[in-house]
Amino acid sequence: MGKLFLEHPGGRRLFACASCATVLTNKRALVSTAFHGMSGNAYLFNKVVNVLYGDSRTTDMRTGRHIVRDVYCKRCQKYVGWTYEYAMSADQRYKEGMFVLECYYIMQQNSTVKD
């Protein structure tokens, strides 16, 4: 098995996998805290790193029908949320390419690395 390479998004306020503490994104990438997932509250981010993607699937959500992919932590391969690939409704297209991370599966941490 090869070496696992992880990215660091920079920033002082970070969001990481709750299972293994791999950094996934930072506070600057946070778009909204008003989202919900299967486990409860979730946050919308415009950039996430260190994730693996599941297969595309069509799903009906509160805001309409979307094509999404589940995302998993690159290190421990635990589920952390999903990404929007396509929104059927024009008023929801702003979500395309963005990520929803479920609060149950992530944790906030402060970086010791300076920008």
N, C-alpha and C positions, 0 to 999 in steps of 0.2 A: 504494500500500500504506500502511496506517495505522501509527501508532506502536504499538510493542509495550510493554505495561505488565506489569511483573513485580512480584511480592509479595516481601517479606522476612519470614521467620518469626521474626526476632529470635533472641537467644541468642548465646553466644560460640563454641560448637562447632557448626559447620555441615557439612552434606553437600551437595555440589554436583555438577552434571553434569561428568564427566571430560573431555568434549569441548569445552565452551565456558565452564565455571565458573559457570553460572547456579545460584544457590542454590535447593535443592529442599526442604530441611527442616533441623531442628536436633536436637541430642542429646536434648533433653527429649521429643521425639516418638518416640525409639527405644524399641521394645517388646522386641525380641529380635534376637540376632545368630546364632541357630541355624537359619537358613533357607538353602536352596540353590536356585539358578536354573540355567539352561542353561550359564552361563559359570562356575559355581562358587558360592562363598559369597555370601549375600545377607542383608539386614537387613529386619526388619519394623518399619514405622513407623505411628503412628496418624494422622499428618497430613503431607501433602506439598503443596507449592505449585509453581506455574510448570510444570505438566505439561499435555499434551494426551492425550486418551483415544482408544484404538482401539475397534474394534467388540467387543461382548460375544461370548464363545465359551465353550463347555463343554469342560473339559479334565480328564483323569485325572491326578492328582498322587500323590505318595507317601502323602499323608494322605487321599486319597479324591477324589471328583468335585466340581468347583467350577465356577462360572461366573465368569470373570475378564475383565478388559480390560487390554491392554497399555497402558503409559504411556510417553510420549515427552517429552523436554525441550521446553519451549515456545519456547525461543530457537533451538536448532539442529535440533530435531525428530529427534534420535537416540533410540533405544530406551534406557530406563533400568530398566524393570521392569514390574510389573503391579499391579493392584488386585483385591481379592476383592469380587465383587458378591453372591455367594450360595454357601453351602456346603451340599451335600446332606446331610451328616452333622451331627446336632445338636451333637456335641462339637467340631466345627470352626467353628461359627457365630461364635465370638469374632473370627475373622479378617475378617468381613464389614465392608466400608468401610475396611479397612486396606490399606497399600501395602507391597509387597516391592520394594526397590531392590537390584539386583545390584551387588556390590562392584566388578566389573570396569568398570562404567559410571559409577561415582560416585567422588568424592574427598572427603576430609575437609579442612576449612580452619578456621582460627581467625578470628573476626570482629574487626574493628578498631572496630566500633560498639558502644557501651555500651548495655546494656538500660535 
